[in-house]
Amino acid sequence: MEDLEPFLTIAHKLADAARPVVRKYYRTPVAVDVKADDSPVTIADREVERTMRDILGAELPDHGILGEEYGRENVDADYVWVLDPIDGTKSFISGKPSFATLIALCHKGKPVLGIIDQAITDERWVGVMGQASTMNGDEISARDCEDLKSATFFTTAPELFRGDAAKAYDAVSTKCRVPMYGVDAYAYGLT
């Protein structure tokens, strides 16, 4: 595997390019379309992903892309970027800054770097294989948590779980100290 620093630079470039698009549409009356899976999508989702894809196409044309809005492109490549332009579109539409732009790079199917970027609160979490995770450049770590009784449990909404996932949710959520709901992708960065 190659040195990841050049790819991390590109990942930051993607997040930096996404921010002005997110901010342009945030808390504005955007049209909402409904995708085949009944999830909402806005012009902001599409424009952010298109912006990131354009950068990747220019900078790393041999890499693959798996995107939320525009699907798969060259996903058999050794390096594949996974893009979710606005994870938490319902929150984005509602003006609640618990959504985030998610960017990951996988090498031969294994995640090797990722960024969670919240354009409104100006927060960015970065994880790179073999390195300490950071938030806005400062090293972070997970909270000490010896068992479920002392854990905080984050999920968007309990009704999203079905079947075995609902059983697992029930088994875990009732044992945690603090269950938190409605925080979307923002929760991924909270430690």
KAKAMO-V725390 format. One record per residue. N is the residue number from 0. RES is the residue in one small letter. D_FIRST is the distance of its C-alpha to the first C-alpha in Angstrom with 1 decimal. Layout:
# KAKAMO-V725390
N:RES:D_FIRST
N:RES:D_FIRST
This chain:
# KAKAMO-V725390
0:m:0.0
1:e:3.8
2:d:6.8
3:l:8.2
4:e:11.7
5:p:12.4
6:f:11.6
7:l:13.8
8:t:16.4
9:i:16.5
10:a:16.9
11:h:19.8
12:k:21.2
13:l:21.3
14:a:23.1
15:d:25.4
16:a:26.4
17:a:27.2
18:r:29.5
19:p:32.4
20:v:32.5
21:v:32.7
22:r:35.3
23:k:37.3
24:y:37.9
25:y:38.1
26:r:41.6
27:t:42.9
28:p:44.6
29:v:41.8
30:a:42.4
31:v:40.7
32:d:39.9
33:v:39.2
34:k:36.4
35:a:36.9
36:d:35.7
37:d:38.4
38:s:36.0
39:p:36.9
40:v:35.2
41:t:36.3
42:i:35.9
43:a:33.8
44:d:31.2
45:r:31.1
46:e:31.2
47:v:28.4
48:e:26.1
49:r:27.3
50:t:26.6
51:m:23.0
52:r:22.5
53:d:24.2
54:i:21.9
55:l:18.7
56:g:20.6
57:a:21.4
58:e:18.2
59:l:15.4
60:p:17.5
61:d:14.9
62:h:13.6
63:g:15.6
64:i:18.0
65:l:19.9
66:g:22.8
67:e:25.9
68:e:28.4
69:y:27.2
70:g:25.2
71:r:22.4
72:e:21.0
73:n:18.4
74:v:17.1
75:d:15.8
76:a:13.0
77:d:9.3
78:y:9.6
79:v:13.1
80:w:15.1
81:v:17.8
82:l:20.9
83:d:24.2
84:p:26.3
85:i:29.0
86:d:28.6
87:g:32.2
88:t:34.1
89:k:37.3
90:s:37.1
91:f:36.3
92:i:39.3
93:s:41.4
94:g:40.5
95:k:38.9
96:p:35.8
97:s:33.9
98:f:31.6
99:a:28.2
100:t:25.5
101:l:22.4
102:i:19.0
103:a:15.8
104:l:12.3
105:c:10.8
106:h:7.6
107:k:9.4
108:g:12.3
109:k:11.2
110:p:12.1
111:v:9.9
112:l:12.6
113:g:16.2
114:i:19.4
115:i:22.9
116:d:25.3
117:q:29.1
118:a:30.7
119:i:34.2
120:t:33.9
121:d:31.3
122:e:28.9
123:r:25.1
124:w:22.9
125:v:19.2
126:g:16.8
127:v:13.2
128:m:11.4
129:g:12.6
130:q:15.2
131:a:18.8
132:s:19.8
133:t:22.2
134:m:25.1
135:n:26.2
136:g:24.4
137:d:26.0
138:e:24.3
139:i:25.4
140:s:25.5
141:a:27.0
142:r:30.8
143:d:32.1
144:c:33.3
145:e:34.7
146:d:35.7
147:l:36.4
148:k:39.8
149:s:38.2
150:a:35.4
151:t:35.5
152:f:34.6
153:f:33.6
154:t:33.9
155:t:35.1
156:a:38.1
157:p:39.1
158:e:40.6
159:l:37.1
160:f:36.7
161:r:38.1
162:g:38.7
163:d:36.6
164:a:34.7
165:a:38.1
166:k:39.0
167:a:35.9
168:y:36.6
169:d:40.2
170:a:39.2
171:v:36.8
172:s:38.5
173:t:41.9
174:k:40.6
175:c:38.8
176:r:40.7
177:v:40.0
178:p:39.1
179:m:38.1
180:y:38.3
181:g:37.6
182:v:34.7
183:d:32.2
184:a:28.6
185:y:29.9
186:a:30.1
187:y:26.3
188:g:26.3
189:l:29.4
190:t:29.0
